Amino acid sequence: MSHLHAIILGIIEGITEFLPISSTGHMVIASSMMGIEESAFTKAFEVIIQFGAIMSVLVLYWRRFLPNWSFYKKLFVAFLPTAVIGFIVKDVVDHLLGSVQIVAWALILGGVILVWSDKIFAHLTSMGRKTSDLSYIDAVKLGLFQSIAMIPGVSRSGATIMGGLTLGMNKKEAAEFSFFLAVPTMAAATGYKLLKIYKTIEPAQISTLAIGCFVAFIVAMLAIKFFIGIVTRYGFRGFGYYRIALGIVILIMIYSGKNLQMM
């Protein structure tokens, strides 16, 4: 993986991490199309640079992370389901990360759900529950929704937002809670991946990771502001249509004989 690859993937990660269109799915597709060789490092890279993107949450929402033990406890409780389930099925998830076809179907299904949700939850544009209104049981439910996103193409933010809407949160609050929940989730995922590769990582790969994380951090700050503005005004329908269109294009390419699998 070259530094140019790292920059491109960092841009993709920064744009897609907080949009309900699946950052992992887009990176799997992009890696496949650029012919990046599948290895322990490339799979770890796709996870680790997500930490660069979520650092933008700490910068933009630093006031929400000031000592507030109720907020922290709810985040921890919401994080637990993904941590436990992720540890149990980690090998299956690593295997799925190489399948562009799974990504395509997940994009389409998730897109249909987003379009449907915009109609069902239209009343939650401005009114609805806030993060402070959530109980610890609600936090567990949100964590279970987030764990669905271990399937590549589902979208971590999309799954968490959908969980928030089903609990009666308004769209802006649901989106922002998905940002907050990303912090412990991706910090844990990054730490786990680093532990797996730190003994074999090379100096050149450290710089590649650093570049990817930095680019993802800068781009994600812009993407968050864009996303909140769009969601508040127009909802999720546009993202749903995009997912459906992208998934269909990928399936057409696969079934027409084009090799999009990881090299």
C-alpha positions in Angstrom: 0.0 0.0 0.0 1.4 3.3 -1.1 1.1 6.7 0.5 -1.3 7.7 -2.3 -3.5 4.8 -1.4 -3.4 5.9 2.2 -4.5 9.4 1.2 -7.4 8.2 -1.0 -8.6 5.8 1.6 -8.3 8.5 4.3 -10.5 10.8 2.2 -13.0 8.0 1.7 -13.0 7.2 5.4 -13.4 10.8 6.5 -16.3 11.4 4.2 -18.2 8.1 4.9 -17.5 7.3 8.6 -20.4 9.4 9.9 -22.7 9.2 6.9 -25.0 6.2 6.9 -23.4 4.8 3.8 -20.8 2.4 5.3 -17.2 3.5 5.5 -15.9 0.0 5.7 -17.9 -1.0 2.6 -16.5 2.0 0.6 -13.0 1.2 1.7 -13.3 -2.5 0.8 -14.6 -1.5 -2.7 -11.9 1.2 -3.2 -9.1 -1.2 -2.1 -10.4 -3.8 -4.5 -10.6 -1.4 -7.4 -7.1 0.0 -6.7 -5.8 -3.6 -6.6 -4.4 -3.2 -3.0 -3.1 -6.6 -1.9 -5.0 -8.2 0.9 -2.9 -8.7 4.0 -3.1 -8.4 7.8 -1.8 -4.9 7.5 -4.3 -3.7 4.9 -7.2 -5.2 6.9 -5.9 -3.5 10.0 -5.4 -0.2 8.1 -9.1 -0.1 7.2 -10.0 -0.2 10.9 -7.3 1.9 12.4 -7.8 4.9 10.2 -11.4 5.1 11.4 -9.9 6.2 14.7 -8.5 9.2 12.9 -12.0 10.1 11.8 -13.6 9.7 15.3 -11.0 12.0 16.8 -12.8 14.8 14.9 -15.8 14.1 17.2 -13.7 14.9 20.3 -12.6 18.2 18.7 -16.0 19.3 17.5 -18.0 18.1 20.5 -15.4 18.6 23.2 -18.0 20.3 25.5 -20.1 17.1 25.6 -17.1 15.1 26.8 -16.4 17.3 29.8 -17.0 15.4 33.1 -20.5 14.1 32.8 -20.7 10.7 34.4 -24.2 9.9 33.3 -23.2 10.5 29.7 -20.1 8.4 30.1 -22.0 5.5 31.7 -24.6 5.5 28.9 -21.8 5.4 26.3 -20.1 2.6 28.1 -23.3 0.5 28.4 -24.1 1.1 24.7 -20.5 0.1 23.8 -20.7 -3.2 25.6 -22.8 -5.2 23.2 -20.5 -4.5 20.3 -17.5 -5.3 22.4 -18.8 -8.7 23.5 -20.3 -9.7 20.2 -17.3 -8.4 18.2 -14.9 -10.4 20.3 -17.0 -13.6 19.7 -17.4 -13.2 15.9 -14.1 -11.3 15.1 -12.8 -14.1 12.8 -16.0 -14.2 10.9 -15.9 -10.4 10.5 -12.3 -10.5 9.2 -13.4 -13.0 6.6 -16.4 -10.9 5.5 -14.2 -7.8 5.0 -12.9 -9.3 1.8 -16.3 -9.8 0.2 -17.4 -7.0 -2.1 -20.7 -8.9 -2.9 -21.7 -8.9 0.7 -21.0 -5.2 0.8 -23.2 -4.6 -2.2 -26.2 -6.4 -0.8 -25.8 -4.8 2.6 -25.7 -1.3 0.8 -29.0 -2.1 -1.0 -30.8 -3.4 2.0 -29.6 -0.6 4.2 -30.6 1.9 1.5 -34.2 0.5 1.4 -34.4 0.8 5.2 -33.2 4.4 5.2 -35.8 5.4 2.6 -38.5 3.6 4.5 -37.4 5.2 7.8 -37.6 8.7 6.4 -41.4 8.2 5.9 -42.0 6.3 9.2 -40.0 8.7 11.3 -40.8 11.9 9.5 -42.2 13.4 12.7 -38.8 13.1 14.4 -37.2 15.8 12.4 -37.2 18.4 15.2 -39.1 16.8 18.0 -38.2 13.6 19.9 -36.1 12.3 22.8 -32.6 13.5 23.5 -29.5 11.6 24.7 -30.2 12.8 28.3 -33.6 11.1 28.1 -32.2 7.6 27.4 -32.3 4.9 30.0 -29.5 2.3 30.4 -31.8 -0.2 28.8 -32.1 2.1 25.8 -28.4 2.4 25.7 -28.1 -1.4 25.5 -30.6 -1.5 22.7 -28.6 1.1 20.8 -25.4 -1.0 21.3 -27.2 -4.0 19.8 -28.2 -2.0 16.8 -24.6 -0.8 16.4 -23.3 -4.4 16.5 -25.2 -5.2 13.3 -22.7 -3.0 11.5 -20.0 -5.6 11.9 -21.4 -6.9 8.6 -19.4 -4.9 6.0 -21.7 -2.5 4.1 -24.3 -2.1 6.9 -22.8 1.2 8.3 -22.1 1.7 12.0 -23.6 5.2 12.0 -26.6 4.1 10.0 -27.4 1.2 12.3 -27.0 3.3 15.4 -29.1 6.2 14.0 -31.8 3.7 13.1 -31.8 2.4 16.7 -32.1 5.9 18.0 -35.1 6.6 15.8 -36.9 3.5 16.9 -36.4 4.7 20.5 -38.0 8.0 19.6 -34.9 10.2 19.3 -35.0 13.1 16.9 -32.8 12.8 13.8 -30.2 15.2 14.9 -29.8 13.7 18.4 -29.7 10.1 16.9 -27.0 11.2 14.5 -24.9 12.9 17.2 -25.2 9.9 19.6 -23.9 7.7 16.7 -20.9 10.0 16.6 -20.3 9.8 20.4 -20.7 6.0 20.5 -18.0 5.8 17.7 -15.4 7.0 20.1 -15.2 4.0 22.5 -16.1 1.6 19.8 -13.4 2.6 17.3 -10.8 3.2 20.1 -11.3 -0.4 21.2 -11.2 -1.7 17.6 -8.1 0.3 16.8 -6.3 -0.9 20.0 -7.2 -4.6 19.1 -5.9 -4.2 15.6 -2.7 -2.5 16.7 -2.0 -5.3 19.2 -2.4 -7.9 16.4 0.1 -6.2 14.1 2.5 -4.2 16.2 5.2 -7.0 16.2 5.2 -7.2 12.4 4.6 -3.6 11.4 7.3 -1.9 9.4 8.5 1.7 9.6 7.1 2.5 6.2 3.7 1.2 7.3 3.7 3.4 10.4 3.9 6.5 8.1 1.2 5.0 5.9 -1.1 4.7 9.0 -0.2 8.2 10.2 -1.1 9.7 6.8 -4.4 7.8 6.5 -5.4 8.8 10.1 -4.5 12.5 9.6 -6.4 12.8 6.3 -9.4 11.0 7.7 -9.4 13.3 10.7 -9.4 16.5 8.6 -12.0 15.3 6.1 -14.3 13.9 8.8 -14.5 17.3 10.5 -16.0 18.8 7.4 -18.2 15.7 6.8 -19.8 15.9 10.2 -20.9 19.5 9.7 -22.3 18.7 6.3 -24.2 15.6 7.5 -25.9 17.3 10.4 -27.1 20.1 8.1 -28.5 17.7 5.5 -30.2 15.4 8.1 -31.8 18.3 9.8 -33.2 19.7 6.6 -33.8 16.7 4.3 -33.5 13.5 6.4 -31.9 10.3 5.3 -33.7 9.5 2.0 -30.9 10.8 -0.2 -28.4 8.6 1.5 -30.7 5.7 1.0 -31.0 6.2 -2.7 -27.3 6.6 -3.0 -26.7 3.2 -1.2 -29.2 1.4 -3.4 -27.7 2.9 -6.6 -24.1 2.1 -5.6 -25.0 -1.5 -4.5 -26.8 -2.2 -7.8 -23.8 -0.8 -9.8 -21.4 -3.1 -7.9 -23.6 -6.2 -8.4 -23.9 -5.4 -12.2 -20.1 -5.2 -12.4 -19.7 -8.5 -10.4 -22.3 -10.4 -12.4 -20.9 -9.1 -15.7 -17.6 -10.8 -14.9 -15.5 -7.9 -13.5 -13.3 -9.0 -10.7 -13.9 -6.7 -7.7 -12.7 -9.1 -5.0 -9.8 -8.2 -2.9 -6.6 -9.2 -4.6 
